[in-house]
Amino acid sequence: GPDVDILSVLPDPALSRVVMLWTSVNCTRDTFKRVVLATSRRHGAQDIDGRKSDWKADHPAICAALTKVDWLDLRRITGATVWSVQVLYRLKLRAFSYWDEVHGRPGCPLPVC
């Protein structure tokens, strides 16, 4: 209504693209891009922190070992292929899928699990 003052308009965090909205002279496309970038980085940092805390809760020894390995050191491993470095990145980020494609449900497809 007329009693409400809108000070700023921020994009939805789930936007997949930036669309210019005509709101005022002060809101530019660069402003939207900065807001989306800052939000994306904040969510990424929160995601990584959550994965680290999951490692720490489940396996403290593995967490301690992985925190000693720097991200750049993973790429400097002699003899490592692109695939093996990707596996190490996924291990450090705890980004392995727990989806069992055989049974179509979450879990490990190996019988020993």
Jmol script that loads the backbone (N, CA, C; Angstrom):
load data "model"
ATOM      1  N   GLY A   1       0.803  -1.178   0.000  1.00  0.00           N
ATOM      2  CA  GLY A   1       0.000   0.000   0.000  1.00  0.00           C
ATOM      3  C   GLY A   1       0.855   1.253   0.000  1.00  0.00           C
ATOM      4  N   PRO A   2       0.242   2.384   0.085  1.00  0.00           N
ATOM      5  CA  PRO A   2       0.983   3.647   0.047  1.00  0.00           C
ATOM      6  C   PRO A   2       1.778   3.916   1.320  1.00  0.00           C
ATOM      7  N   ASP A   3       1.506   3.191   2.409  1.00  0.00           N
ATOM      8  CA  ASP A   3       2.212   3.427   3.670  1.00  0.00           C
ATOM      9  C   ASP A   3       3.519   2.657   3.781  1.00  0.00           C
ATOM     10  N   VAL A   4       3.860   1.846   2.799  1.00  0.00           N
ATOM     11  CA  VAL A   4       5.049   1.001   2.856  1.00  0.00           C
ATOM     12  C   VAL A   4       6.151   1.622   2.013  1.00  0.00           C
ATOM     13  N   ASP A   5       7.338   1.767   2.602  1.00  0.00           N
ATOM     14  CA  ASP A   5       8.505   2.258   1.867  1.00  0.00           C
ATOM     15  C   ASP A   5       9.395   1.077   1.527  1.00  0.00           C
ATOM     16  N   ILE A   6       9.657   0.864   0.245  1.00  0.00           N
ATOM     17  CA  ILE A   6      10.547  -0.204  -0.198  1.00  0.00           C
ATOM     18  C   ILE A   6      11.934   0.398  -0.348  1.00  0.00           C
ATOM     19  N   LEU A   7      12.880  -0.075   0.477  1.00  0.00           N
ATOM     20  CA  LEU A   7      14.231   0.472   0.454  1.00  0.00           C
ATOM     21  C   LEU A   7      15.134  -0.244  -0.529  1.00  0.00           C
ATOM     22  N   SER A   8      14.945  -1.531  -0.696  1.00  0.00           N
ATOM     23  CA  SER A   8      15.760  -2.271  -1.655  1.00  0.00           C
ATOM     24  C   SER A   8      14.999  -3.512  -2.094  1.00  0.00           C
ATOM     25  N   VAL A   9      15.339  -3.986  -3.271  1.00  0.00           N
ATOM     26  CA  VAL A   9      14.745  -5.198  -3.814  1.00  0.00           C
ATOM     27  C   VAL A   9      15.877  -6.161  -4.095  1.00  0.00           C
ATOM     28  N   LEU A  10      15.833  -7.330  -3.479  1.00  0.00           N
ATOM     29  CA  LEU A  10      16.885  -8.318  -3.663  1.00  0.00           C
ATOM     30  C   LEU A  10      16.334  -9.491  -4.462  1.00  0.00           C
ATOM     31  N   PRO A  11      17.186 -10.104  -5.276  1.00  0.00           N
ATOM     32  CA  PRO A  11      16.713 -11.245  -6.064  1.00  0.00           C
ATOM     33  C   PRO A  11      16.493 -12.470  -5.192  1.00  0.00           C
ATOM     34  N   ASP A  12      15.658 -13.350  -5.670  1.00  0.00           N
ATOM     35  CA  ASP A  12      15.417 -14.610  -4.995  1.00  0.00           C
ATOM     36  C   ASP A  12      16.708 -15.421  -5.008  1.00  0.00           C
ATOM     37  N   PRO A  13      17.119 -16.036  -3.882  1.00  0.00           N
ATOM     38  CA  PRO A  13      18.374 -16.795  -3.871  1.00  0.00           C
ATOM     39  C   PRO A  13      18.354 -18.018  -4.777  1.00  0.00           C
ATOM     40  N   ALA A  14      17.180 -18.467  -5.194  1.00  0.00           N
ATOM     41  CA  ALA A  14      17.104 -19.649  -6.045  1.00  0.00           C
ATOM     42  C   ALA A  14      17.107 -19.298  -7.536  1.00  0.00           C
ATOM     43  N   LEU A  15      17.365 -18.046  -7.867  1.00  0.00           N
ATOM     44  CA  LEU A  15      17.377 -17.670  -9.281  1.00  0.00           C
ATOM     45  C   LEU A  15      18.517 -18.359 -10.005  1.00  0.00           C
ATOM     46  N   SER A  16      18.242 -18.825 -11.192  1.00  0.00           N
ATOM     47  CA  SER A  16      19.292 -19.443 -11.988  1.00  0.00           C
ATOM     48  C   SER A  16      19.885 -18.458 -12.983  1.00  0.00           C
ATOM     49  N   ARG A  17      19.255 -17.323 -13.149  1.00  0.00           N
ATOM     50  CA  ARG A  17      19.805 -16.297 -14.021  1.00  0.00           C
ATOM     51  C   ARG A  17      19.390 -14.940 -13.476  1.00  0.00           C
ATOM     52  N   VAL A  18      20.121 -13.914 -13.870  1.00  0.00           N
ATOM     53  CA  VAL A  18      19.835 -12.567 -13.398  1.00  0.00           C
ATOM     54  C   VAL A  18      18.978 -11.871 -14.447  1.00  0.00           C
ATOM     55  N   VAL A  19      17.826 -11.394 -14.047  1.00  0.00           N
ATOM     56  CA  VAL A  19      16.925 -10.684 -14.939  1.00  0.00           C
ATOM     57  C   VAL A  19      16.803  -9.261 -14.429  1.00  0.00           C
ATOM     58  N   MET A  20      16.976  -8.307 -15.308  1.00  0.00           N
ATOM     59  CA  MET A  20      16.896  -6.909 -14.917  1.00  0.00           C
ATOM     60  C   MET A  20      15.452  -6.545 -14.599  1.00  0.00           C
ATOM     61  N   LEU A  21      15.230  -6.070 -13.399  1.00  0.00           N
ATOM     62  CA  LEU A  21      13.911  -5.628 -12.984  1.00  0.00           C
ATOM     63  C   LEU A  21      13.937  -4.113 -12.873  1.00  0.00           C
ATOM     64  N   TRP A  22      12.933  -3.468 -13.396  1.00  0.00           N
ATOM     65  CA  TRP A  22      12.894  -2.016 -13.334  1.00  0.00           C
ATOM     66  C   TRP A  22      12.278  -1.630 -11.997  1.00  0.00           C
ATOM     67  N   THR A  23      13.119  -1.314 -11.012  1.00  0.00           N
ATOM     68  CA  THR A  23      12.621  -0.964  -9.688  1.00  0.00           C
ATOM     69  C   THR A  23      12.900   0.488  -9.359  1.00  0.00           C
ATOM     70  N   SER A  24      14.104   0.926  -9.610  1.00  0.00           N
ATOM     71  CA  SER A  24      14.459   2.323  -9.364  1.00  0.00           C
ATOM     72  C   SER A  24      15.780   2.606 -10.060  1.00  0.00           C
ATOM     73  N   VAL A  25      16.246   3.808  -9.919  1.00  0.00           N
ATOM     74  CA  VAL A  25      17.498   4.203 -10.567  1.00  0.00           C
ATOM     75  C   VAL A  25      18.687   3.530  -9.888  1.00  0.00           C
ATOM     76  N   ASN A  26      18.600   3.273  -8.586  1.00  0.00           N
ATOM     77  CA  ASN A  26      19.733   2.746  -7.825  1.00  0.00           C
ATOM     78  C   ASN A  26      19.961   1.250  -8.022  1.00  0.00           C
ATOM     79  N   CYS A  27      18.964   0.509  -8.425  1.00  0.00           N
ATOM     80  CA  CYS A  27      19.103  -0.937  -8.592  1.00  0.00           C
ATOM     81  C   CYS A  27      19.589  -1.248 -10.003  1.00  0.00           C
ATOM     82  N   THR A  28      20.823  -1.669 -10.101  1.00  0.00           N
ATOM     83  CA  THR A  28      21.393  -1.989 -11.403  1.00  0.00           C
ATOM     84  C   THR A  28      21.639  -3.488 -11.498  1.00  0.00           C
ATOM     85  N   ARG A  29      21.954  -3.922 -12.686  1.00  0.00           N
ATOM     86  CA  ARG A  29      22.259  -5.336 -12.918  1.00  0.00           C
ATOM     87  C   ARG A  29      23.499  -5.751 -12.128  1.00  0.00           C
ATOM     88  N   ASP A  30      24.489  -4.867 -12.037  1.00  0.00           N
ATOM     89  CA  ASP A  30      25.694  -5.175 -11.262  1.00  0.00           C
ATOM     90  C   ASP A  30      25.376  -5.365  -9.785  1.00  0.00           C
ATOM     91  N   THR A  31      24.436  -4.591  -9.270  1.00  0.00           N
ATOM     92  CA  THR A  31      24.027  -4.759  -7.872  1.00  0.00           C
ATOM     93  C   THR A  31      23.426  -6.141  -7.660  1.00  0.00           C
ATOM     94  N   PHE A  32      22.555  -6.555  -8.570  1.00  0.00           N
ATOM     95  CA  PHE A  32      21.967  -7.887  -8.467  1.00  0.00           C
ATOM     96  C   PHE A  32      23.038  -8.964  -8.553  1.00  0.00           C
ATOM     97  N   LYS A  33      23.988  -8.805  -9.458  1.00  0.00           N
ATOM     98  CA  LYS A  33      25.049  -9.803  -9.605  1.00  0.00           C
ATOM     99  C   LYS A  33      25.882  -9.905  -8.332  1.00  0.00           C
ATOM    100  N   ARG A  34      26.192  -8.773  -7.723  1.00  0.00           N
ATOM    101  CA  ARG A  34      26.971  -8.797  -6.476  1.00  0.00           C
ATOM    102  C   ARG A  34      26.202  -9.499  -5.361  1.00  0.00           C
ATOM    103  N   VAL A  35      24.904  -9.227  -5.272  1.00  0.00           N
ATOM    104  CA  VAL A  35      24.088  -9.856  -4.226  1.00  0.00           C
ATOM    105  C   VAL A  35      24.000 -11.360  -4.452  1.00  0.00           C
ATOM    106  N   VAL A  36      23.781 -11.772  -5.693  1.00  0.00           N
ATOM    107  CA  VAL A  36      23.688 -13.202  -5.998  1.00  0.00           C
ATOM    108  C   VAL A  36      25.020 -13.887  -5.728  1.00  0.00           C
ATOM    109  N   LEU A  37      26.138 -13.252  -6.104  1.00  0.00           N
ATOM    110  CA  LEU A  37      27.459 -13.834  -5.867  1.00  0.00           C
ATOM    111  C   LEU A  37      27.744 -13.967  -4.373  1.00  0.00           C
ATOM    112  N   ALA A  38      27.435 -12.923  -3.607  1.00  0.00           N
ATOM    113  CA  ALA A  38      27.675 -12.975  -2.161  1.00  0.00           C
ATOM    114  C   ALA A  38      26.828 -14.066  -1.509  1.00  0.00           C
ATOM    115  N   THR A  39      25.572 -14.180  -1.917  1.00  0.00           N
ATOM    116  CA  THR A  39      24.698 -15.212  -1.364  1.00  0.00           C
ATOM    117  C   THR A  39      25.188 -16.600  -1.736  1.00  0.00           C
ATOM    118  N   SER A  40      25.609 -16.759  -2.972  1.00  0.00           N
ATOM    119  CA  SER A  40      26.112 -18.057  -3.431  1.00  0.00           C
ATOM    120  C   SER A  40      27.356 -18.470  -2.656  1.00  0.00           C
ATOM    121  N   ARG A  41      28.262 -17.537  -2.451  1.00  0.00           N
ATOM    122  CA  ARG A  41      29.486 -17.856  -1.696  1.00  0.00           C
ATOM    123  C   ARG A  41      29.184 -18.156  -0.237  1.00  0.00           C
ATOM    124  N   ARG A  42      28.234 -17.422   0.349  1.00  0.00           N
ATOM    125  CA  ARG A  42      27.873 -17.675   1.744  1.00  0.00           C
ATOM    126  C   ARG A  42      27.262 -19.067   1.890  1.00  0.00           C
ATOM    127  N   HIS A  43      26.377 -19.436   0.960  1.00  0.00           N
ATOM    128  CA  HIS A  43      25.769 -20.771   1.014  1.00  0.00           C
ATOM    129  C   HIS A  43      26.817 -21.859   0.795  1.00  0.00           C
ATOM    130  N   GLY A  44      27.771 -21.621  -0.101  1.00  0.00           N
ATOM    131  CA  GLY A  44      28.840 -22.586  -0.336  1.00  0.00           C
ATOM    132  C   GLY A  44      29.711 -22.783   0.891  1.00  0.00           C
ATOM    133  N   ALA A  45      30.055 -21.676   1.559  1.00  0.00           N
ATOM    134  CA  ALA A  45      30.869 -21.768   2.774  1.00  0.00           C
ATOM    135  C   ALA A  45      30.113 -22.508   3.878  1.00  0.00           C
ATOM    136  N   GLN A  46      28.812 -22.254   3.998  1.00  0.00           N
ATOM    137  CA  GLN A  46      28.011 -22.963   4.999  1.00  0.00           C
ATOM    138  C   GLN A  46      27.932 -24.453   4.679  1.00  0.00           C
ATOM    139  N   ASP A  47      27.842 -24.784   3.401  1.00  0.00           N
ATOM    140  CA  ASP A  47      27.789 -26.183   2.987  1.00  0.00           C
ATOM    141  C   ASP A  47      29.094 -26.894   3.326  1.00  0.00           C
ATOM    142  N   ILE A  48      30.225 -26.257   3.046  1.00  0.00           N
ATOM    143  CA  ILE A  48      31.526 -26.861   3.349  1.00  0.00           C
ATOM    144  C   ILE A  48      31.705 -27.011   4.853  1.00  0.00           C
ATOM    145  N   ASP A  49      31.297 -26.001   5.622  1.00  0.00           N
ATOM    146  CA  ASP A  49      31.398 -26.105   7.082  1.00  0.00           C
ATOM    147  C   ASP A  49      30.535 -27.247   7.615  1.00  0.00           C
ATOM    148  N   GLY A  50      29.361 -27.420   7.040  1.00  0.00           N
ATOM    149  CA  GLY A  50      28.494 -28.525   7.460  1.00  0.00           C
ATOM    150  C   GLY A  50      29.097 -29.880   7.143  1.00  0.00           C
ATOM    151  N   ARG A  51      29.725 -29.989   5.975  1.00  0.00           N
ATOM    152  CA  ARG A  51      30.364 -31.256   5.610  1.00  0.00           C
ATOM    153  C   ARG A  51      31.554 -31.546   6.521  1.00  0.00           C
ATOM    154  N   LYS A  52      32.315 -30.504   6.871  1.00  0.00           N
ATOM    155  CA  LYS A  52      33.440 -30.698   7.796  1.00  0.00           C
ATOM    156  C   LYS A  52      32.945 -31.159   9.164  1.00  0.00           C
ATOM    157  N   SER A  53      31.865 -30.558   9.629  1.00  0.00           N
ATOM    158  CA  SER A  53      31.348 -30.966  10.942  1.00  0.00           C
ATOM    159  C   SER A  53      30.792 -32.391  10.896  1.00  0.00           C
ATOM    160  N   ASP A  54      30.249 -32.799   9.734  1.00  0.00           N
ATOM    161  CA  ASP A  54      29.794 -34.190   9.594  1.00  0.00           C
ATOM    162  C   ASP A  54      30.970 -35.158   9.677  1.00  0.00           C
ATOM    163  N   TRP A  55      32.086 -34.806   8.997  1.00  0.00           N
ATOM    164  CA  TRP A  55      33.289 -35.645   9.082  1.00  0.00           C
ATOM    165  C   TRP A  55      33.760 -35.726  10.529  1.00  0.00           C
ATOM    166  N   LYS A  56      33.764 -34.569  11.200  1.00  0.00           N
ATOM    167  CA  LYS A  56      34.268 -34.527  12.577  1.00  0.00           C
ATOM    168  C   LYS A  56      33.391 -35.360  13.512  1.00  0.00           C
ATOM    169  N   ALA A  57      32.087 -35.332  13.295  1.00  0.00           N
ATOM    170  CA  ALA A  57      31.177 -36.094  14.160  1.00  0.00           C
ATOM    171  C   ALA A  57      31.289 -37.595  13.909  1.00  0.00           C
ATOM    172  N   ASP A  58      31.406 -37.990  12.639  1.00  0.00           N
ATOM    173  CA  ASP A  58      31.420 -39.419  12.307  1.00  0.00           C
ATOM    174  C   ASP A  58      32.798 -40.060  12.461  1.00  0.00           C
ATOM    175  N   HIS A  59      33.834 -39.386  11.953  1.00  0.00           N
ATOM    176  CA  HIS A  59      35.189 -39.948  11.942  1.00  0.00           C
ATOM    177  C   HIS A  59      36.212 -38.854  12.268  1.00  0.00           C
ATOM    178  N   PRO A  60      36.482 -38.607  13.551  1.00  0.00           N
ATOM    179  CA  PRO A  60      37.403 -37.528  13.924  1.00  0.00           C
ATOM    180  C   PRO A  60      38.818 -37.718  13.376  1.00  0.00           C
ATOM    181  N   ALA A  61      39.296 -38.956  13.288  1.00  0.00           N
ATOM    182  CA  ALA A  61      40.657 -39.194  12.793  1.00  0.00           C
ATOM    183  C   ALA A  61      40.764 -38.845  11.310  1.00  0.00           C
ATOM    184  N   ILE A  62      39.754 -39.229  10.532  1.00  0.00           N
ATOM    185  CA  ILE A  62      39.758 -38.895   9.103  1.00  0.00           C
ATOM    186  C   ILE A  62      39.649 -37.389   8.925  1.00  0.00           C
ATOM    187  N   CYS A  63      38.834 -36.742   9.732  1.00  0.00           N
ATOM    188  CA  CYS A  63      38.683 -35.291   9.652  1.00  0.00           C
ATOM    189  C   CYS A  63      40.003 -34.593   9.947  1.00  0.00           C
ATOM    190  N   ALA A  64      40.713 -35.054  10.962  1.00  0.00           N
ATOM    191  CA  ALA A  64      42.005 -34.449  11.304  1.00  0.00           C
ATOM    192  C   ALA A  64      43.007 -34.632  10.175  1.00  0.00           C
ATOM    193  N   ALA A  65      43.005 -35.799   9.550  1.00  0.00           N
ATOM    194  CA  ALA A  65      43.936 -36.043   8.443  1.00  0.00           C
ATOM    195  C   ALA A  65      43.588 -35.190   7.226  1.00  0.00           C
ATOM    196  N   LEU A  66      42.309 -35.070   6.918  1.00  0.00           N
ATOM    197  CA  LEU A  66      41.906 -34.296   5.743  1.00  0.00           C
ATOM    198  C   LEU A  66      42.118 -32.803   5.925  1.00  0.00           C
ATOM    199  N   THR A  67      42.024 -32.302   7.151  1.00  0.00           N
ATOM    200  CA  THR A  67      42.266 -30.877   7.366  1.00  0.00           C
ATOM    201  C   THR A  67      43.738 -30.526   7.225  1.00  0.00           C
ATOM    202  N   LYS A  68      44.623 -31.503   7.397  1.00  0.00           N
ATOM    203  CA  LYS A  68      46.057 -31.240   7.220  1.00  0.00           C
ATOM    204  C   LYS A  68      46.456 -31.162   5.749  1.00  0.00           C
ATOM    205  N   VAL A  69      45.636 -31.735   4.871  1.00  0.00           N
ATOM    206  CA  VAL A  69      45.932 -31.715   3.435  1.00  0.00           C
ATOM    207  C   VAL A  69      45.298 -30.472   2.826  1.00  0.00           C
ATOM    208  N   ASP A  70      46.120 -29.630   2.210  1.00  0.00           N
ATOM    209  CA  ASP A  70      45.629 -28.413   1.574  1.00  0.00           C
ATOM    210  C   ASP A  70      45.023 -28.751   0.214  1.00  0.00           C
ATOM    211  N   TRP A  71      44.111 -27.908  -0.251  1.00  0.00           N
ATOM    212  CA  TRP A  71      43.471 -28.133  -1.547  1.00  0.00           C
ATOM    213  C   TRP A  71      44.490 -28.158  -2.673  1.00  0.00           C
ATOM    214  N   LEU A  72      45.461 -27.253  -2.632  1.00  0.00           N
ATOM    215  CA  LEU A  72      46.456 -27.194  -3.702  1.00  0.00           C
ATOM    216  C   LEU A  72      47.383 -28.400  -3.670  1.00  0.00           C
ATOM    217  N   ASP A  73      47.589 -28.974  -2.500  1.00  0.00           N
ATOM    218  CA  ASP A  73      48.447 -30.159  -2.402  1.00  0.00           C
ATOM    219  C   ASP A  73      47.844 -31.363  -3.125  1.00  0.00           C
ATOM    220  N   LEU A  74      46.533 -31.415  -3.210  1.00  0.00           N
ATOM    221  CA  LEU A  74      45.893 -32.534  -3.911  1.00  0.00           C
ATOM    222  C   LEU A  74      46.295 -32.562  -5.380  1.00  0.00           C
ATOM    223  N   ARG A  75      46.418 -31.382  -5.994  1.00  0.00           N
ATOM    224  CA  ARG A  75      46.773 -31.323  -7.412  1.00  0.00           C
ATOM    225  C   ARG A  75      48.252 -31.553  -7.647  1.00  0.00           C
ATOM    226  N   ARG A  76      49.052 -31.439  -6.598  1.00  0.00           N
ATOM    227  CA  ARG A  76      50.501 -31.587  -6.741  1.00  0.00           C
ATOM    228  C   ARG A  76      50.993 -33.001  -6.455  1.00  0.00           C
ATOM    229  N   ILE A  77      50.101 -33.933  -6.242  1.00  0.00           N
ATOM    230  CA  ILE A  77      50.502 -35.311  -5.967  1.00  0.00           C
ATOM    231  C   ILE A  77      51.105 -35.899  -7.234  1.00  0.00           C
ATOM    232  N   THR A  78      52.319 -36.390  -7.119  1.00  0.00           N
ATOM    233  CA  THR A  78      53.016 -36.943  -8.278  1.00  0.00           C
ATOM    234  C   THR A  78      52.353 -38.243  -8.716  1.00  0.00           C
ATOM    235  N   GLY A  79      52.086 -38.338 -10.004  1.00  0.00           N
ATOM    236  CA  GLY A  79      51.495 -39.545 -10.561  1.00  0.00           C
ATOM    237  C   GLY A  79      49.990 -39.630 -10.440  1.00  0.00           C
ATOM    238  N   ALA A  80      49.368 -38.607  -9.888  1.00  0.00           N
ATOM    239  CA  ALA A  80      47.916 -38.637  -9.734  1.00  0.00           C
ATOM    240  C   ALA A  80      47.248 -38.275 -11.055  1.00  0.00           C
ATOM    241  N   THR A  81      46.265 -39.054 -11.419  1.00  0.00           N
ATOM    242  CA  THR A  81      45.504 -38.756 -12.630  1.00  0.00           C
ATOM    243  C   THR A  81      44.388 -37.773 -12.291  1.00  0.00           C
ATOM    244  N   VAL A  82      43.748 -37.262 -13.310  1.00  0.00           N
ATOM    245  CA  VAL A  82      42.639 -36.333 -13.099  1.00  0.00           C
ATOM    246  C   VAL A  82      41.522 -37.021 -12.314  1.00  0.00           C
ATOM    247  N   TRP A  83      41.258 -38.278 -12.635  1.00  0.00           N
ATOM    248  CA  TRP A  83      40.202 -39.005 -11.950  1.00  0.00           C
ATOM    249  C   TRP A  83      40.534 -39.200 -10.470  1.00  0.00           C
ATOM    250  N   SER A  84      41.786 -39.552 -10.165  1.00  0.00           N
ATOM    251  CA  SER A  84      42.145 -39.784  -8.757  1.00  0.00           C
ATOM    252  C   SER A  84      42.117 -38.488  -7.951  1.00  0.00           C
ATOM    253  N   VAL A  85      42.499 -37.365  -8.575  1.00  0.00           N
ATOM    254  CA  VAL A  85      42.423 -36.080  -7.871  1.00  0.00           C
ATOM    255  C   VAL A  85      40.963 -35.716  -7.613  1.00  0.00           C
ATOM    256  N   GLN A  86      40.088 -36.020  -8.568  1.00  0.00           N
ATOM    257  CA  GLN A  86      38.667 -35.753  -8.376  1.00  0.00           C
ATOM    258  C   GLN A  86      38.111 -36.591  -7.221  1.00  0.00           C
ATOM    259  N   VAL A  87      38.546 -37.829  -7.114  1.00  0.00           N
ATOM    260  CA  VAL A  87      38.108 -38.680  -6.005  1.00  0.00           C
ATOM    261  C   VAL A  87      38.589 -38.099  -4.675  1.00  0.00           C
ATOM    262  N   LEU A  88      39.817 -37.593  -4.636  1.00  0.00           N
ATOM    263  CA  LEU A  88      40.330 -36.987  -3.403  1.00  0.00           C
ATOM    264  C   LEU A  88      39.559 -35.716  -3.043  1.00  0.00           C
ATOM    265  N   TYR A  89      39.229 -34.892  -4.046  1.00  0.00           N
ATOM    266  CA  TYR A  89      38.405 -33.708  -3.794  1.00  0.00           C
ATOM    267  C   TYR A  89      37.057 -34.110  -3.199  1.00  0.00           C
ATOM    268  N   ARG A  90      36.435 -35.114  -3.802  1.00  0.00           N
ATOM    269  CA  ARG A  90      35.129 -35.553  -3.315  1.00  0.00           C
ATOM    270  C   ARG A  90      35.231 -36.150  -1.916  1.00  0.00           C
ATOM    271  N   LEU A  91      36.343 -36.835  -1.628  1.00  0.00           N
ATOM    272  CA  LEU A  91      36.554 -37.381  -0.289  1.00  0.00           C
ATOM    273  C   LEU A  91      36.704 -36.255   0.724  1.00  0.00           C
ATOM    274  N   LYS A  92      37.484 -35.239   0.375  1.00  0.00           N
ATOM    275  CA  LYS A  92      37.704 -34.115   1.285  1.00  0.00           C
ATOM    276  C   LYS A  92      36.407 -33.342   1.532  1.00  0.00           C
ATOM    277  N   LEU A  93      35.570 -33.225   0.509  1.00  0.00           N
ATOM    278  CA  LEU A  93      34.303 -32.506   0.648  1.00  0.00           C
ATOM    279  C   LEU A  93      33.153 -33.385   1.136  1.00  0.00           C
ATOM    280  N   ARG A  94      33.437 -34.672   1.318  1.00  0.00           N
ATOM    281  CA  ARG A  94      32.385 -35.628   1.706  1.00  0.00           C
ATOM    282  C   ARG A  94      31.234 -35.553   0.699  1.00  0.00           C
ATOM    283  N   ALA A  95      31.594 -35.670  -0.565  1.00  0.00           N
ATOM    284  CA  ALA A  95      30.624 -35.478  -1.644  1.00  0.00           C
ATOM    285  C   ALA A  95      30.331 -36.768  -2.393  1.00  0.00           C
ATOM    286  N   PHE A  96      30.480 -37.896  -1.742  1.00  0.00           N
ATOM    287  CA  PHE A  96      30.129 -39.156  -2.378  1.00  0.00           C
ATOM    288  C   PHE A  96      28.641 -39.412  -2.209  1.00  0.00           C
ATOM    289  N   SER A  97      28.053 -39.953  -3.233  1.00  0.00           N
ATOM    290  CA  SER A  97      26.628 -40.233  -3.202  1.00  0.00           C
ATOM    291  C   SER A  97      26.374 -41.529  -2.433  1.00  0.00           C
ATOM    292  N   TYR A  98      25.320 -41.527  -1.660  1.00  0.00           N
ATOM    293  CA  TYR A  98      24.910 -42.723  -0.931  1.00  0.00           C
ATOM    294  C   TYR A  98      23.661 -43.324  -1.567  1.00  0.00           C
ATOM    295  N   TRP A  99      23.533 -43.203  -2.884  1.00  0.00           N
ATOM    296  CA  TRP A  99      22.357 -43.700  -3.580  1.00  0.00           C
ATOM    297  C   TRP A  99      22.641 -45.077  -4.149  1.00  0.00           C
ATOM    298  N   ASP A 100      21.798 -46.021  -3.827  1.00  0.00           N
ATOM    299  CA  ASP A 100      21.906 -47.385  -4.331  1.00  0.00           C
ATOM    300  C   ASP A 100      21.071 -47.489  -5.598  1.00  0.00           C
ATOM    301  N   GLU A 101      21.747 -47.524  -6.762  1.00  0.00           N
ATOM    302  CA  GLU A 101      21.023 -47.578  -8.032  1.00  0.00           C
ATOM    303  C   GLU A 101      20.396 -48.948  -8.265  1.00  0.00           C
ATOM    304  N   VAL A 102      20.935 -49.978  -7.635  1.00  0.00           N
ATOM    305  CA  VAL A 102      20.391 -51.324  -7.816  1.00  0.00           C
ATOM    306  C   VAL A 102      18.989 -51.417  -7.218  1.00  0.00           C
ATOM    307  N   HIS A 103      18.832 -50.896  -5.995  1.00  0.00           N
ATOM    308  CA  HIS A 103      17.549 -50.994  -5.306  1.00  0.00           C
ATOM    309  C   HIS A 103      16.725 -49.710  -5.410  1.00  0.00           C
ATOM    310  N   GLY A 104      17.321 -48.626  -5.931  1.00  0.00           N
ATOM    311  CA  GLY A 104      16.595 -47.369  -6.085  1.00  0.00           C
ATOM    312  C   GLY A 104      16.259 -46.688  -4.784  1.00  0.00           C
ATOM    313  N   ARG A 105      17.196 -46.711  -3.829  1.00  0.00           N
ATOM    314  CA  ARG A 105      16.970 -46.078  -2.526  1.00  0.00           C
ATOM    315  C   ARG A 105      18.313 -45.630  -1.965  1.00  0.00           C
ATOM    316  N   PRO A 106      18.305 -44.766  -0.943  1.00  0.00           N
ATOM    317  CA  PRO A 106      19.577 -44.379  -0.329  1.00  0.00           C
ATOM    318  C   PRO A 106      20.240 -45.572   0.343  1.00  0.00           C
ATOM    319  N   GLY A 107      21.541 -45.676   0.197  1.00  0.00           N
ATOM    320  CA  GLY A 107      22.281 -46.765   0.807  1.00  0.00           C
ATOM    321  C   GLY A 107      23.445 -47.187  -0.058  1.00  0.00           C
ATOM    322  N   CYS A 108      24.201 -48.131   0.412  1.00  0.00           N
ATOM    323  CA  CYS A 108      25.376 -48.624  -0.301  1.00  0.00           C
ATOM    324  C   CYS A 108      24.988 -49.852  -1.126  1.00  0.00           C
ATOM    325  N   PRO A 109      25.393 -49.911  -2.400  1.00  0.00           N
ATOM    326  CA  PRO A 109      25.030 -51.069  -3.220  1.00  0.00           C
ATOM    327  C   PRO A 109      25.872 -52.312  -2.939  1.00  0.00           C
ATOM    328  N   LEU A 110      26.950 -52.183  -2.164  1.00  0.00           N
ATOM    329  CA  LEU A 110      27.814 -53.325  -1.883  1.00  0.00           C
ATOM    330  C   LEU A 110      27.208 -54.193  -0.785  1.00  0.00           C
ATOM    331  N   PRO A 111      27.294 -55.507  -0.908  1.00  0.00           N
ATOM    332  CA  PRO A 111      26.699 -56.374   0.116  1.00  0.00           C
ATOM    333  C   PRO A 111      27.438 -56.326   1.452  1.00  0.00           C
ATOM    334  N   VAL A 112      28.702 -55.872   1.479  1.00  0.00           N
ATOM    335  CA  VAL A 112      29.458 -55.848   2.729  1.00  0.00           C
ATOM    336  C   VAL A 112      29.097 -54.647   3.597  1.00  0.00           C
ATOM    337  N   CYS A 113      28.367 -53.693   3.066  1.00  0.00           N
ATOM    338  CA  CYS A 113      28.038 -52.482   3.843  1.00  0.00           C
ATOM    339  C   CYS A 113      27.016 -52.780   4.895  1.00  0.00           C
TER     340      CYS A 113
END
end "model"
wireframe off; spacefill off
backbone 0.3
color backbone group
